[in-house]
């Protein structure tokens, strides 16, 4: 499975290397706005018209529901269209953006022409009455007065000509629709002709007709371009469907999701979306006079609250958390001088945990103050998961240093320093949460998780110390494996006890405080995982005890038998002064045989 994932990822990256994540960010903003305002039913209880009869209220409510349903349908169509455009390669996505901007240019041109029509109609109302008597008298002062009256109109027309000409240039650049020069001129004049007609008084109906015709001409050009590319669009949809169907049939849907996730760079797109939105919020803080003089803490609080107000923004924050967790893990890998061996990045588990906790607590539906408090609590849990990842990293290194008989003081000191850092960090967090927070479900969970982290580090250091002592001994320490097992078992028993406490805490919080389906599912998953872990440890203990009894029940070889055997132990290749004789008449050191059986059990 992993092999196919890597092969498809390499193939996808080699075939589509020109995709840039920035072109997909506007679509995320569109989806975010749709989720923010379009998928909510109208609250008609607070907006019923005053002094209305029951029949009128029912009719009005049915009309409002119809409008809401139409709005939801349109929003769903826009959402599906945005998702479809999001999956397009860049070479197809950029022309779509050009067409969208071209439509915006046409709408701006139409809006500006209609605004100009309304303003000029007002200004031309009294122009004829005011100037008929002045034109009959050949006087320079009268013409100066007429020019002064005409100046605002002329300035407006000149401004409109410049604007329409610029819009035509933008439209021409975006729409390479023909090479015919005459058609090009007609297209250019379709933007400017309404402005020249607007300079003639009392031609409102003509101007309105010309505006409609010019707008229809521009929209016809856009429609013509789309129709010319209709064959390419259908081929693109067909090839994408065939590729998805082939991937699902050959490798499964998870491989398809993996390859598309890598091709579209969804994590990077979400990070860029969240960062751009954060910059917009910062600019809003700088320009809004009401919240401009906030303190640093209030500013950060405001940015964090607005940084998780919708589920799309929460996904962006999840991607940011994953990015920072990966960087933290890379830093500790550099400190420990270890390579990245895990297929799963450090940022995946904290990001998934953050997303699950936000869904579990309903973060986006909370008021700003409670949202900030819940976000603060969730970040604490995520930090504990990062500590757990770093602990697993340093625990593997400590085991490797003892097994490989590594004498590098630098490697040992780095591992010990990281262990010390984790202990200090956990103790500090434990002290702060116990000092500044009252007793709650979250406080107990954070405290117990930090205690578990400290306990696991101490167990690892104890095992590391025993193995280090055994390594520096001149004689073999036969019972060192038993002591290591006892220490690990003691740590596992304590961890299971703490997990039982966490389970009871979660059940109490579920029954008497919050409730919820998602919380129930998470508690069931955690319970199953801990029961599975405890059952495996108990089975290992039973097997070890049975293996110890079997080894002790084997007969010991006498000195005569050892002298006749005159060979080394097949496990450790050392000379045998004592040995156990198996049922198949093989000779082994009793300790070596026991360790070998323990190794098979583990």
N, C-alpha and C positions, 0 to 999 in steps of 0.2 A: 504493500500500500504506500509506504513512504517513498519507495523507489518510483512509483508512477507519479506521485505528487511532485517529486523533484524533477522528473523528466518533463512533465507537462509545464511546470513553472519555468524551466529553462527554455522550452520551446516557445512559450508565450512571451517571455521577455525578449527572445531573439527575433520573433516575428513582429512584435509591436513595441518597438523601442522609442517611437517618436511621440507617444502619448505623454502629455504634460498634465499634471494634476490640476493646475490652475484653471484650465478650461472647464472643469466640471464643478468648480465651486459655486458659480451663479445658480446652477440647478439646485444645489443644496439650500441656498437662500430661498429659492422659490418653494421648495418642499417645506421648509421651516415656516414660512408665512402661511402656507396652506394649513399646516397642522395647528398653527396658532389661532386662526380665526374662522376657518371654514367648516370644520367637522364638529361643531357644537350646535345642538338644537336650540332654537330661540326660547328665551324665557319670557313667556307672554303674560305672566302673572303681574309683572310690574309695569307693563307698558300698554295696558288696555285704555282705549280712548275714554275720556271723561264724558258723562251724560249720554251714554249709549244704551240702547235697549238690548235685551238679551239676544234677539235675532241679529242685530247689527254686530254685537260682539262675536257671535259665532261665525258670521260671514267674514268679519275682519280677521279672526284667528285662523280660519281656513285659508284665507289669502296669504297670511303671513307664513303659515306652514308650507303652503305651495311654493312661496318664494324661497323658504329655507331648503326645501327638498331640491329645487332647481339649483340653488347655490351649492348644495352638497354634491349633486351629480356633476356639475361643472368642475367643482374642485377635485372630485375623484378622477375625472377625465384629465385634468391638468396634472394631477399627481402621477397617473399612469404614463402620460406623455413625458413628464420630467424623468421618470425612471427609465423609459425607453431611450430618451436622449442621453441619459447618463451612461448607458452601456455602449454608446457609439464610440468608435475610434476617433481620434482627433481630426483626421482628414475629412471625416463626415460631420463632425460636431461644429467645426469652424464655419462651414457654409450655412449651417442652421442658424448660428448666431448672426451671420451677415443678413440672412433673410428676416430674422426677428428685428434687428436694428433697422432694416429697410422699412418694415411695417411701422415701426415707431416714427421714422422720419416722415412717412406719408401721413400718419395721424397728427404729428406736430404741424405739418404744413396745412392740413385741413383745419385744425384748431386755430392756427394763427390767421388763416384767411377768414374764418367765421368771426373771430374777434375783431378783425379789421373791418369787416362788413358792418358789425354792430356799431363800432365807434364812428365810422365815416357817415353812416346813416344819421346819427345824431348831429354830427357837425355840419351836414349839408342841409339840414332842415330850414334854417333861417338864412343860409348863404345867399340864395337867389333874391330874397326880399331886401336884404341889406345892401346888395351891390348893384341892383338894376338902376337905381337913380344915380349912383356914383359913376357908372360906366358911360352914362349919357353926357356927363360933364367932363370935358378934356382938361383935367387938372392933375398935376403931378402928385399933389397931396392925396387925392383920392386913390391913385394907383399905389401909393405907398401904404395907405390904409388897407387896401385890398391885399397887397402882398403880405402885410403883417397878419391879416386874417388867414391868408392861405399858408403861411409859414408852418404852423403846426401840422396841417394836413400834408404838406409837401415833405416835411421831416418824417412823418409817419410812413408815407409811401416810400421814401428813400430807404428808411430802415427796413421796411418789409421787403423791398427788392433785394437788399443785401442778404437778409435772412433766407429768403426763398432761393436765391442763387447758391448760397452755401449749402442749403439742404439738397439742392439738385446735384451739387458736386459730391456730397456724401453718398447720395443714392446712386450716382453714376459709378463711384468707386466700389460700392458694395455689390452692385448688380451689373455684371458684365453680360448683358443679355443679347447684344447684337453688335455686328460690325458695320451696319448700314449707317452712314453719316447723316442722311436726311432724317431717318428715324431717331437718331441721337438728338438732332435739333428739336424735333417735335417733343421729345421727352423733356428736354431742357426747358422749352417754352411752356410746358404744362405746369411748371412750378411758378413761372414769372407772369404769365398772361393774366391771371386773376388780379394781380397787383396793378397792372396798367389799366384794366377795366375799372378797378376801384377808384381811379383818379377822375373818372367821368361822373358828374353829379347825376342823381336820380336814375341809376342803373342797377338798383338792388336786385331785381329779379333776374337780370342778365348775369350779374356777378354771381348770384347764387347758383345759377345753372352752370356757369363756367367752372365754378369751384367743384361742383359735383362731377362734371365730366372729367376734369383734370385728375381728381382723386380716383375715379374709376379707371382712367388710363394707367395711372401708376399701379393700382392694384392688379390690373390686367397683366401688366409686365411681370409682377411678382408671380401671379398665377401661371403665366406662360413658362417662367423659369422652373417652377415646381413641376409642371406637366412634362417639360423636357427631361427632367431628372427622375420621373416616376419609375421608369424601368430600372434605374440604378437603385432606387429605394426598395423596390420589391425584391431585387436580387440580394440586396444587403440583408433584408429581413429573412429571406429564404436561407441564405448561407449561415446566418446566425442561428436559426432554428435547427438546421442540419448539424451544425457543430455541437450545439447543446445536446441534441438527441444522441449523436454518436458518442460523446463523452460520457453521458449517463449510462448508455448501454454497455460501453466497454469498461468503464472505471467506477461508475457510481456518481450519485449527485454530489457527494462531499468533495470529490475531485473537481467537479465543475465549479462548485462554490469557491474552492481554493484557488483555482486558476483565474477565475474572474476577479476574485478579491485582489490577487497580485497584479493582474493586468490593469485594473481600474485604479489601483493604488488608493483604495477606499480609506485606509487609515490616514494616509498623508492628506487626502482631500478633506477629511473631517477635521484634522488638525489645522489646516489652513483656514477652513471655514470658521473654526472657533477663534483662531488668532485674529482674523479680519474683523469678526464681530466684536472681539474684545477691543480692538483699536477704535471701532465705531463708538463703542460705549465710552471709551476714554475721551474721544473728541466731544461727545455729548456732555460729559462732565466738565470739560474745559469751556464749553460755550453756554451751558445752562447757568444762568445767574442764581437760581434757587439752590442748586447743589454744588456750586463752584467752590465754596469755601469749606469743604469737608476736610476732616483730618485724614491722615494716612490710613488709619485703621478703618474709618468709615468708608473711605474710597475703595479699599480692598474688599470690604464687606459688600458694598454695592456691586462691585464687579463680579464677585462670586455668586451673589444672588441672581443677578441677571445672566450669569454664565451657565445657569441650569434651569431656565424657566420653561423650556420646551424639551420634548424628548429628542428632537434632532440636535439641539444644543447639548443635551446630556451625552449623546453619542460623541459629539466633538470633544467634550471634556473627558470622556472615557479614553479617547485616542490620545489626548494630551497626557493623561495619567500613565497610559501604557508607554508613551515615549520617554517620560521622565524615569519610569521604573527601569526601562531598558538601559538608559544612561547610567543610572545608579548601579545596576548590575555590572555594566561594563567597567565602571570605576573600581568596583571591588574585585573584579577579575584581574584588572591591572595591578591592584594592590597585592593580591594573592599569587600573581604570576601564573594564572591558570588560563587554559583555553576554553572556548565555548564548546561544550560537548552536548548540551541538551538540545533536542529538536524544538522544544517549546521555549519561547522567549520568556524572560522574567516578567515582561509587561503584560503577558496574556492573562495569567491568573489574577493579578490585582485588578486588571481592567474588567474581567468578567465578574469578579467579586463586587467591584464598584457598581457595575450596571445592575446586577441582581439586587443589591441593597437599595439602589435608587428606585427600582421597580417595587421592591418590597415595602418601602416606606412611602411610596407615592410622592416623591420629592417635588415634582413639578406642580402638583395640586395644592401644596402647602402655601401659607402666607409667607411673606419675605422673612420675617423673624424666625419662624419655625423651620423654614427651609435652610437658613444659615446654620441653625443648631444641628439639624439632621446631617447637613453636609460636613460639618465639623466632626460629628460622631462617625460618619462613614469613612472619612479620611483617616481617622485613628485606626479603624479596622484594616484599611488598605496598607497602612504603614506596618502593621503587625505581619501582614502577609509578605511584605518585602523583607522584613527581618527574618521570617521563616525561610525564604529563598536564600538569603545570604548565609543563614546558619547551615542549610543543607550543603551549600558550596564549601564552607570552611570545614564542615564535618567530613566531607569526602576527602578534602586535602589532608586533614589530620590522619585519617586512616591510610591514605596513600603514602604519607611521609614515614609512617611506622612500618608498613608492609614492604615498601621498596628500600628500607634501611637507608633513607636519605639523611646525610649528615650536614646538609646545608643549614647553617645557623640562621641565615637570612630568611629562608622559607619558613622555618619554625617560628621565628619571631613575628613575621608578617601574619601567620595564622593566629598566633596567640594575641597579637594586637587587635585583630578583627574580633576575636572572641571577647576580649576586654571591652571593646567599643560596643558590642551588642549588649553585654551585661549592663554597662553604664547607661546606655540608651533606654533599655527596658526598665531599669530601676528609676531613672529620671521620669519617664512617662508614668510609671506606677505612682511615684510620689506626687506628681502634679495632678493627676486625675483624682487621687484620693484626697488631696488637700483642697482643691477648688471646685469639686462637684459633689452634689448630694448623692445618696444611695439611689441607684436606679438599675434597670435591666442592663442598659448600656455600660454603666460603670462596672458592674460585676463581670460582664463579659470581657471588657478591656483589661481589667485587673487580672482575671484568671488567665487570659491569653498571654499577657506579659509574664506572669509567673511560670507558665508552661515553657515559654521561651528561655527564661533564666535557668529553669530546671534542666532543660535539654542541653544547654550549653555546659552546665556544670557536669552533667553525665558524660558528655563527650570529652571534656577536659580530664575527668577521672579515668576514663578508658585510655585516653592518650597518655596519661601519666603512667598507668600500669604497663602499657606496651613499651613506653620509653625506658622504664626501669628494667623490663625484661630484656630489652635490646642491649642495655649496657651491663647486664650481668655476665659473669664469666661462666656460670653453669646454667643449665636449662631450668626454667621455672615451669614445672609440669602443670600446675593448677592455674596458670594465668588465664587460660581460656574460660575456665569455670568462673573465675572472679569477674572477668569481662561480661560474661553472660549474666551473672547475678546483678551487676551494676545496671546493665541495660534493662533487665527485667524489672528492677526496682523503679527505674525511670519510667518504664512503660506502664507499670501498675499505678504510679502516681498520676501519669497523664490520663489514664482511663478514669481514675477517680475525679480528676478535674473536668473531664469531658462529661461525666455523669452529672456533675454539678451544673455545667453549662446547659445540658439537656433539660434538667429540671427548671433552670432559670428561663429557658426558652418556652417551655410548656406553660409555666406560670404566666409569662408575658403574653403568650398566645391566648390563654383562656380568660385571663382577668384584665388585660390591658388593651391590646391592639386587635388580635385576631387576623384573619385574612387567609385566602387560599394559598398565595405565594409563600407566606411565612410557614404555613403548614407543610407545604411540599419541601421547603428547604430543611425544616426540622426532620422530616422523614428521611431525606437523603443523608443528612449528617448522622442520624441515628443508625442507619444501615451501614454507613462507612465505618463508624466506630465499633459496632457490633461485629462486623466482618474482621476488623483489625484485631479486636480482643479474641475472637474465635481462633484466628490464625496463631496468635501468640500462645494461646492455651494448648493448641495442637502441637506446637513446637516444644512446649514444656513437657507434655506427655511423651512425645517421641524421644526427647533427650533423656528423660528419666528411664524409659524402657531401654534405650541404647546403653546407658550407663550400667543398668542391671545385667544386660547381656554380656557386655565386655567384662564385668567383674565375675560373671559366672564361668567364663572361659578358664581352662586350667593354665597354671603357670608352668613355663618350661623350666626344667631342672638344669643344673650346671652341665650335667652329662649330655643332655639333649642339645643344649646350646653349643657345646664343643663339637658334637657330631654335625650340627647344622652348619656352623662356621661360615656365616654369611651376614650381610647387613640387612637392616630393615628396608623393605621395599617401598616404604612411604618416605622416610627421612634420609635413607642411605647412610645411616650411622650404625656403628658396631653395636650389637645387642648384648648388654650385660643381663638384662631381664627381658622376658617376652611372654606374650600370650599365644596359645596354640588354638587356632580356629578348628571348626569341625572338618574342614577340608585339609587339615594338617599343614597350614601355613603359619609362619612365625612373624609376628609384628610386635613392636613396642605397644604396650597397653595404652599409653598416652597417645601415641600416633594413631592407633586404631580408633580410639575414642574421638579424637579431633577430626579424623576423616569422616566418621559417621555423622558428627555434628555438622560438618560442612555439607554433607548430602541432605541433611534435614533442613538447614537454612536455605 
